[in-house]
Structures are given as C-alpha cells and as structure tokens.
C-alpha cells in the first residue's frame, strides 16, 4: 500500500493472513533491506522491476541523502516512511508512489482508497 503525504509518503506491506508469521517475517526482511539500500542510494531493486526511467527515481537516487527512510515492523507486516523536506524530493516520492501504483495496479492500492 502506498500513501502519499505532505512530507513524502508511506509504503506498507501487510500479510494477507495475520497468522502467517513466515510471510510477515519475509515482508519485514524485505522492507528493512529496502530501507538500508535506499539510505545508501541503492535503488537497484525498483530499477530492476520498473526500469531506469521510473518516475521519481533519478531525483531519489541523486537526493537520497536528504531523504529519510524510516522502517518500522508491524504486527502484520511492515512499513517504510519516506520523509523529505524539499519540495522537489517530496514530488519525486509522490511520482515514485504513483508509478508503483500504476505498475502494480493489481497488488498495490492507494491509501486513500481504504477510507470508505
């Protein structure tokens, strides 16, 4: 799940089955690894999946040191907060989230869709 906010956005990955501790552990390992890679400016994962031209990636790759990637384990998965202060980096995070949502249309959902 990708939810844009004023300082960037939040990526949440939630296990379909709350009892599936193996799945939850895998989600937590995946997101914590992403957080560590992103903090070093390594966006090879998204590039491999979405291509070099993925919106927002160029700005995030060059401006990664000015973005905080805050990982947090959840009871049923994990979340990663993307926090930036500069408008162009916040825009880049939003563009990146939009691209994730359009590329993973079947699996990813915007956080706003959940508030029925």
N, C-alpha and C positions, 0 to 999 in steps of 0.2 A: 504494500500500500504506500502511495506517495502523496503526501500532503504538503502543499506549499504554504509558507507563512512569511511574515514580514522580514525575518532575518535569514530566510533561505527555505528550509523545508525539513520534513521528517520522513524517513523511509522506514516502514515497519514490515517485518515479515512474521506472519503468525501461522503456527501449525494448524492444519485443518482439524486435527484431533488433539485436544488438550492432553489426552492420556499418552500420546505418542512421544515419550521422553527422548527416544533416539532421534526422531525428526527435529524436535526442539533443540537438542544439542547440536545437530548439524547446522540448523539455522543460526544459532548463536556463534558457532565457529566461523561460519561463512561471513556473517556481518562484522564480527570483531576483526577478522582478517582484512576485510574491505576497509574498515576504519584505519587500520595500521598502514595499509598500502596507500590509501588516499592521503593520509597525513604526510607521506613521503613523496607525494606527487606521482604515484604509480597508479595510472588509470588503465592499465593493460587489460583488465577484466572487461569493463564496459566497451573498450575499443574493439576487443576481440568479438564481442557479441553484436555490437551495434555499428561498428565501423569507425574509422578515424574522424569522419565528418559529423559525428553525433553532436547535435546542438549542445552548447554549453561546455563541452569537453576541453576545447582549446583554452578557454578562459580559466577553467578549473585547473588545467594542467600547468598553466603559467602562474596562476594566482593561488595555488594550493596552500602556500604558507600563510595566507591571510584568511583562510577558511578553517574553522574548527569542525572536526568530525567526531562527534560525541557518541560513543557506543554505549548502549545500555541493554542488559539482558532483561527479558520479561518472563513472566511465569509461563507464557505460551508461545514464546518466540524471542524476538529481539528488535531493537530499533536503533537507527542511526540518525542523529540530528546533524544537519549541515547548517553551520552558523557563520554568516558573513556580515560585515558592516558596510562594505562598499556596494553602491547600487549596481555596478556592472557585474559584480560577483554574485549578488543576490539574483539578478536577472539570469545569469549563467546557470545557477542552481535551478531556477524555475524552468528554464529551457531544457535542461537535462532531465528534470522530472517529467515535463511534457513529452519528451522523446521516449522516455521509459514507458510512459502510459500508452503512447501510440504504438510502440513496438511490441509491448506485451499485452495488447488490448484484452486478451482472453484471461490473463492472470493478474494483471495489475489493476488496481482501482484507485481513483482519486479519493482522498479522504473526505471530500465534500459529498460524495455520493452516499456516504454512510448515514448522513443526518436526515433520515426520512421523518 
